[in-house]
């Protein structure tokens, strides 16, 4: 039985995977489809979006009309039913009391992790993104390059379904012909943005998002992914046939009962279970990785959250894929006489150099978008278009006061309104009410736009996490303590974002509706709030200056792999999930090869 209770496990597994999201789902899927016996441990509850997603419901049918609360910050239709910024009984701390030095840690305690909630923007890192230090002298280069990862980007995009277009832009790689699904039509505000952004030399192109706009080609894709494994190809084909193309019925953040978007719970886990090679235990809170006297990983100790009992499971190889900071927590709590400072931490770098995406936003109101005739702007959750970073040459020439870059995500449409849709409308209506208020609402609705920057952070010595010496969670496990401080690089980048957004709104003939911050200090979002944290166990060739190698295999424990974002050396402006999955697939392939050779 694939979903099992704690205490009902096999005597030993080939691989134990801790985590079930993008990293854990991809790792377990890759291994199970090739015949490897895998146990997946998930700290949250079981979850099935096919039966639990409220399709077609309007916001007025949700509690509080889908307004956010501290327990449900993204509203009651958000798929993260158990988790958020604060998780009951699972605290974390910040070393500083200063508001600007706080780190926000989002956790999803459910099968599938954050893949049930994420925005599904799926951008490939480009060649520059893996060799940042060689280009501008700051941060680190990765011990691999784009060509090493490109075949795995191809595989992941083919498996999960990503729409978008190939534009041939600098450091924005194309996908092979036939891999991407056709992008949906741009919304009216995006079309208008494109028209005016062009005058400023800013490109607006279709965004890449993990949503199917057509049925998966179940006859060709599985055979292409598994040319020498007909059983895996057949299993995948059957699962692909269960997925329908999106018909824009429900915001993606609720989950998807027709499996049109990518979630680990609908794409990775079902075929892995169907292979017969995957067992799953939910509500299993990993405490530590166990080792033997030689320093080899032998298993994982976890707590059954439903009973409070401790269990140990045995595995030939261990893959931590619990999200970067949770993986760091497990490593730091796995202390022994061989590893007194935490497992695989001889370099002292476990927990160091955590990163998030740089974020800033500016809104405006555009008269040209007023009184538009009613029209259907349904589509995938979020924008259909975006702006990739366009100032590489200027940056390389030293014309900007910050390294690396950002992309722009845009909002503005006549979709289903929220409770807070008309916040700020009064400044345009002069306090109207009754019939006049209705007319004003019709006039102004759909005329508001917003632009959000998502930029690269260079790792720095002030951003790290360690174990709080005093605080423990409900089960007695020491919790993480965060240390955070944005560097001038990122603050200046946020200032540039605001300057660009203000120019764009003005060029469109609009009025800026929020404060422009020329310093960037107020504009920049708090660390962690973009929910893109990576790092904490960086990869590299030298064990003295890194935790893992290019395959996410730890230098000091050769049968221990970190297949989530923890080994990232940098955090490009591209959202990290697609790269996490590509690297996890690459790591799992290497893992299997090493197991076959008897090296681990």
ZINOR-V154966 format. One record per residue. N is the residue number from 1. RES is the residue in one letter. SS is DSSP state (~ for helix, > for strand, _ for the rest). PHI is phi in whole degrees, -180 to 180 (999 if undefined). D_CENTER is the distance of its C-alpha to the mean C-alpha in whole Angstrom. Layout:
n: (N,N)
res: (RES,RES)
ss: (SS,SS)
phi: (PHI,PHI)
d_center: (D_CENTER,D_CENTER)
//
This chain:
n: (1,2,3,4,5,6,7,8,9,10,11,12,13,14,15,16,17,18,19,20,21,22,23,24,25,26,27,28,29,30,31,32,33,34,35,36,37,38,39,40,41,42,43,44,45,46,47,48,49,50,51,52,53,54,55,56,57,58,59,60,61,62,63,64,65,66,67,68,69,70,71,72,73,74,75,76,77,78,79,80,81,82,83,84,85,86,87,88,89,90,91,92,93,94,95,96,97,98,99,100,101,102,103,104,105,106,107,108,109,110,111,112,113,114,115,116,117,118,119,120,121,122,123,124,125,126,127,128,129,130,131,132,133,134,135,136,137,138,139,140,141,142,143,144,145,146,147,148,149,150,151,152,153,154,155,156,157,158,159,160,161,162,163,164,165,166,167,168,169,170,171,172,173,174,175,176,177,178,179,180,181,182,183,184,185,186,187,188,189,190,191,192,193,194,195,196,197,198,199,200,201,202,203,204,205,206,207,208,209,210,211,212,213,214,215,216,217,218,219,220,221,222,223,224,225,226,227,228,229,230,231,232,233,234,235,236,237,238,239,240,241,242,243,244,245,246,247,248,249,250,251,252,253,254,255,256,257,258,259,260,261,262,263,264,265,266,267,268,269,270,271,272,273,274,275,276,277,278,279,280,281,282,283,284,285,286,287,288,289,290,291,292,293,294,295,296,297,298,299,300,301,302,303,304,305,306,307,308,309,310,311,312,313,314,315,316,317,318,319,320,321,322,323,324,325,326,327,328,329,330,331,332,333,334,335,336,337,338,339,340,341,342,343,344,345,346,347,348,349,350,351,352,353,354,355,356,357,358,359,360,361,362,363,364,365,366,367,368,369,370,371,372,373,374,375,376,377,378,379,380,381,382,383,384,385,386,387,388,389,390,391,392,393,394,395,396,397,398,399,400,401,402,403,404,405,406,407,408,409,410,411,412,413,414,415,416,417,418,419,420,421,422,423,424,425,426,427,428,429,430,431,432,433,434,435,436,437,438,439,440,441,442,443,444,445,446,447,448,449,450,451,452,453,454,455,456,457,458,459,460,461,462,463,464,465,466,467,468,469,470,471,472,473,474,475,476,477,478,479,480,481,482,483,484,485,486,487,488,489,490,491,492,493,494,495,496,497,498,499,500,501,502,503,504,505,506,507,508,509,510,511,512,513,514,515,516,517,518,519,520,521,522,523,524,525,526,527,528,529,530,531,532,533,534,535,536,537,538,539,540,541,542,543,544,545,546,547,548,549,550,551,552,553,554,555,556,557,558,559,560,561,562,563,564,565,566,567,568,569,570,571,572,573,574,575,576,577,578,579,580,581,582,583,584,585,586,587,588,589,590,591,592,593,594,595,596,597,598,599,600)
res: (X,X,X,X,X,X,X,X,X,X,X,X,X,X,X,X,X,X,X,X,X,X,X,X,X,X,X,X,X,X,X,X,X,X,X,X,X,X,X,X,X,X,X,X,X,X,X,X,X,X,X,X,X,X,X,X,X,X,X,X,X,X,X,X,X,X,X,X,X,X,X,X,X,X,X,X,X,X,X,X,X,X,X,X,X,X,X,X,X,X,X,X,X,X,X,X,X,X,X,X,X,X,X,X,X,X,X,X,X,X,X,X,X,X,X,X,X,X,X,X,X,X,X,X,X,X,X,X,X,X,X,X,X,X,X,X,X,X,X,X,X,X,X,X,X,X,X,X,X,X,X,X,X,X,X,X,X,X,X,X,X,X,X,X,X,X,X,X,X,X,X,X,X,X,X,X,X,X,X,X,X,X,X,X,X,X,X,X,X,X,X,X,X,X,X,X,X,X,X,X,X,X,X,X,X,X,X,X,X,X,X,X,X,X,X,X,X,X,X,X,X,X,X,X,X,X,X,X,X,X,X,X,X,X,X,X,X,X,X,X,X,X,X,X,X,X,X,X,X,X,X,X,X,X,X,X,X,X,X,X,X,X,X,X,X,X,X,X,X,X,X,X,X,X,X,X,X,X,X,X,X,X,X,X,X,X,X,X,X,X,X,X,X,X,X,X,X,X,X,X,X,X,X,X,X,X,X,X,X,X,X,X,X,X,X,X,X,X,X,X,X,X,X,X,X,X,X,X,X,X,X,X,X,X,X,X,X,X,X,X,X,X,X,X,X,X,X,X,X,X,X,X,X,X,X,X,X,X,X,X,X,X,X,X,X,X,X,X,X,X,X,X,X,X,X,X,X,X,X,X,X,X,X,X,X,X,X,X,X,X,X,X,X,X,X,X,X,X,X,X,X,X,X,X,X,X,X,X,X,X,X,X,X,X,X,X,X,X,X,X,X,X,X,X,X,X,X,X,X,X,X,X,X,X,X,X,X,X,X,X,X,X,X,X,X,X,X,X,X,X,X,X,X,X,X,X,X,X,X,X,X,X,X,X,X,X,X,X,X,X,X,X,X,X,X,X,X,X,X,X,X,X,X,X,X,X,X,X,X,X,X,X,X,X,X,X,X,X,X,X,X,X,X,X,X,X,X,X,X,X,X,X,X,X,X,X,X,X,X,X,X,X,X,X,X,X,X,X,X,X,X,X,X,X,X,X,X,X,X,X,X,X,X,X,X,X,X,X,X,X,X,X,X,X,X,X,X,X,X,X,X,X,X,X,X,X,X,X,X,X,X,X,X,X,X,X,X,X,X,X,X,X,X,X,X,X,X,X,X,X,X,X,X,X,X,X,X,X,X,X)
ss: (_,_,>,_,_,_,_,_,_,_,_,_,>,>,>,>,>,>,_,_,_,~,~,~,~,~,~,~,~,~,~,~,~,_,_,_,_,>,>,>,>,_,_,_,>,_,_,_,~,~,~,~,_,_,_,_,_,_,~,~,~,_,~,~,~,~,_,_,_,_,_,_,_,_,_,_,_,_,_,_,_,_,>,>,_,_,>,_,_,>,_,_,>,>,_,_,_,_,~,~,~,_,>,_,_,_,>,>,_,>,_,_,~,~,~,~,_,_,_,_,>,_,_,_,_,_,~,~,~,~,_,~,~,~,~,~,_,_,_,_,_,_,_,_,_,~,~,~,~,~,~,~,~,~,~,~,~,~,~,~,_,_,>,_,_,_,_,_,>,_,_,>,_,_,_,_,_,_,_,_,>,_,_,_,_,_,_,~,~,~,~,~,~,~,~,~,~,~,~,_,_,_,_,_,>,>,_,_,>,_,>,_,_,_,_,_,_,_,_,_,~,~,~,~,~,_,_,_,_,~,~,~,~,~,~,~,~,~,~,~,_,_,_,_,_,_,_,_,_,_,_,~,~,~,_,_,_,_,_,_,>,_,_,~,~,~,~,~,~,~,~,~,~,~,_,_,_,>,>,>,>,_,_,>,>,>,>,>,>,>,>,_,_,_,_,_,>,>,>,>,>,>,>,>,_,_,_,_,_,>,>,>,>,>,>,>,>,>,>,>,_,_,_,~,~,~,~,~,~,~,~,~,~,_,_,_,_,_,_,_,_,_,_,_,_,_,_,_,_,_,_,>,_,_,>,_,_,>,>,>,>,>,>,>,>,>,~,~,~,_,_,_,_,_,_,_,_,_,_,_,_,_,_,_,>,>,>,_,_,_,_,~,~,~,~,~,_,_,_,_,_,_,_,_,_,>,>,>,>,>,>,_,_,_,_,_,_,_,_,_,_,_,_,_,_,~,~,~,~,_,_,_,_,_,~,~,~,~,~,~,~,~,~,~,_,_,_,>,>,>,>,>,>,>,>,_,>,_,_,_,_,_,_,>,>,>,>,>,>,>,>,>,_,_,_,_,_,>,>,>,>,>,>,_,_,_,_,~,~,~,~,~,~,~,~,~,~,~,~,~,~,~,~,~,~,~,~,_,_,>,>,>,_,_,_,_,_,_,_,_,_,_,_,_,_,_,>,_,_,_,_,_,_,>,_,_,_,_,>,_,_,_,_,_,_,_,_,>,_,_,_,_,>,>,_,_,_,_,_,>,>,>,_,_,~,~,~,_,_,_,>,_,_,_,_,_,~,~,~,~,~,~,~,~,~,~,~,~,~,~,~,~,~,~,~,~,~,_,_,_)
phi: (999,-67,-88,-122,-89,-57,93,-113,-80,-70,-58,-157,-114,-66,-140,-106,-110,-99,117,-136,-88,-59,-75,-66,-64,-66,-62,-64,-60,-57,-70,-63,-66,-101,94,-79,-82,-123,-114,-106,-109,-123,-74,-104,-82,-67,-155,-130,-65,-63,-99,-106,-83,-81,-76,71,-65,-84,-65,-68,-89,-94,-54,55,53,72,-71,-76,-135,-56,-81,-130,-62,-103,93,-79,-97,-68,-68,-75,-78,-134,149,142,-68,-126,-112,-53,73,-130,-77,-142,-129,-118,-71,-112,-92,-71,-59,-76,-114,-88,-117,-101,-113,-91,-132,-113,-93,-166,-58,97,54,-75,-67,-79,-118,-63,-76,68,-70,-126,-108,-76,-64,-99,-55,-63,-69,-92,-133,-63,-66,-63,-86,-130,87,-120,73,-135,-84,-77,-83,-146,-131,-59,-63,-70,-98,-52,-61,-81,-60,-58,-64,-64,-60,-65,-75,-88,87,-129,-94,156,-139,-97,-111,66,-86,-61,58,-125,-62,-78,-98,-59,-56,90,-82,-77,-82,-62,-75,-72,-63,-66,-76,-58,-66,-72,-63,-68,-61,-58,-58,-87,-64,-59,-67,-96,77,-105,-80,-121,-135,-60,-80,-99,-139,-80,-138,-82,-102,-151,-65,-70,-82,-74,-85,-105,-61,-59,-68,-71,-76,-131,-65,-115,-138,-62,-65,-64,-62,-66,-61,-66,-59,-64,-72,-63,-67,-84,-98,-107,-70,-64,-121,58,-92,-147,-56,-59,-66,-82,97,-144,-75,-99,63,-78,-102,-83,-137,-56,-71,-117,-114,-85,-71,-58,-68,-63,-67,-65,-69,82,-111,-124,-109,-131,-119,-94,55,-113,-88,-67,-97,-160,-90,-91,-131,-101,-67,-91,87,-86,-72,-117,173,-131,-94,-140,-112,-77,-66,-80,-117,81,-86,-90,-138,-125,-120,-103,-150,-69,-139,-119,-122,-87,-141,-91,96,-55,-73,-68,-62,-60,-60,-63,-62,-67,-86,-93,-97,-159,-64,-78,-132,-66,-104,112,-66,61,-114,-62,-77,75,-103,-67,98,-84,62,-75,-137,-131,-81,-73,-132,-156,-143,-146,-116,-158,-123,-117,-57,-63,-98,-76,53,-72,-63,-55,-154,-88,-117,-63,168,-66,-58,91,-74,-95,-130,-155,-114,-73,-58,-122,-114,-61,-68,-63,-67,-63,-81,80,-87,-114,-97,-152,-86,65,-148,-144,-109,-118,-104,-126,-130,142,-167,-112,-76,-61,-71,-99,-58,-95,-57,-99,-60,89,-64,-61,-69,-107,-110,55,72,-66,-152,64,-61,-65,-63,-63,-66,-66,-62,-64,-67,-92,-65,94,-99,-95,-127,-146,-126,-121,-92,-132,-121,-80,-105,-86,-60,-139,-70,-89,-116,-160,-135,-141,-91,-66,-71,-117,-95,-133,-87,-57,-99,83,-89,-58,-102,-80,-121,-103,-122,-146,-158,-64,-86,-60,-52,-74,-64,-67,-64,-63,-63,-65,-58,-61,-61,-65,-63,-64,-64,-67,-64,-65,-61,-80,80,-95,-112,-74,-106,-133,-72,-87,-108,-72,-91,85,-68,-88,-71,-71,-72,-62,-58,88,-73,-83,64,-123,-68,-142,87,104,-157,-62,-93,-179,-83,-101,-60,-76,-123,-157,-101,-133,-92,-66,-100,67,-89,-68,-63,-93,-131,-74,-107,-121,-121,-119,-102,-101,-82,-58,-79,-59,-88,-154,-128,-58,-67,-74,-57,-80,-62,-61,-69,-57,-69,-62,-69,-65,-63,-62,-64,-65,-61,-64,-57,-65,-64,-68,-67,-63,-77,80,-79,-136)
d_center: (30,26,25,28,29,29,32,32,30,32,34,31,28,27,24,22,18,17,14,13,9,8,10,13,13,13,16,18,18,19,22,23,24,26,28,26,27,24,23,20,20,17,18,18,20,20,19,20,18,21,24,22,20,23,23,25,26,26,25,29,28,26,27,27,27,23,23,21,22,21,21,19,17,16,19,21,19,16,14,14,17,17,15,14,15,18,19,22,24,21,21,20,22,22,25,26,27,27,24,23,22,20,17,15,13,11,11,12,15,15,15,12,10,7,7,10,9,6,8,8,8,9,11,13,14,17,20,20,17,18,21,21,24,26,26,26,27,24,22,22,22,20,22,21,21,19,22,21,18,19,20,17,15,18,18,14,15,18,17,14,16,15,17,18,21,22,23,24,23,23,20,18,19,21,20,23,25,25,21,19,20,22,21,22,24,24,24,28,26,24,27,29,26,27,30,31,28,30,33,30,29,26,24,23,21,19,16,14,12,12,15,18,21,23,24,23,26,26,30,28,25,25,28,26,24,26,30,31,30,32,31,27,27,29,27,24,26,27,24,23,26,25,22,23,22,21,24,22,23,20,17,14,13,16,15,17,21,21,18,18,14,12,11,12,15,16,16,16,18,20,22,21,23,26,26,28,26,24,25,22,23,21,22,22,21,21,24,24,25,28,30,34,37,36,32,31,28,29,27,25,27,25,26,27,26,28,31,30,31,30,30,30,28,29,28,29,25,22,19,16,13,12,9,11,13,14,15,17,19,20,21,23,25,26,29,32,35,34,31,32,29,26,25,25,25,29,27,26,23,21,19,20,18,15,13,11,11,14,14,18,19,23,24,28,30,32,35,35,32,35,37,35,36,34,32,29,26,24,21,17,15,15,17,18,19,17,19,18,19,23,25,24,28,29,27,28,32,31,31,28,28,24,23,20,18,16,16,17,15,18,19,23,24,27,25,25,26,25,27,26,26,30,29,31,33,36,36,37,39,42,42,43,43,44,45,44,40,40,41,39,36,36,37,34,31,29,30,27,24,22,20,17,16,13,14,14,15,18,18,21,23,23,19,19,19,22,24,26,29,30,28,27,25,27,27,29,26,25,22,20,22,20,21,20,22,20,23,25,23,20,22,24,21,21,24,24,22,24,27,25,24,28,30,28,29,32,33,32,35,32,33,30,29,27,29,28,27,29,28,24,25,25,22,19,17,17,15,12,12,9,7,6,8,9,13,16,17,18,19,22,26,28,27,29,26,23,22,21,22,20,20,18,21,23,26,28,27,27,26,23,19,16,14,10,9,12,15,13,16,14,11,12,12,10,6,5,4,8,9,8,10,13,14,13,16,18,18,19,22,23,23,25,28,28,29,32,33,34,32,30)
//
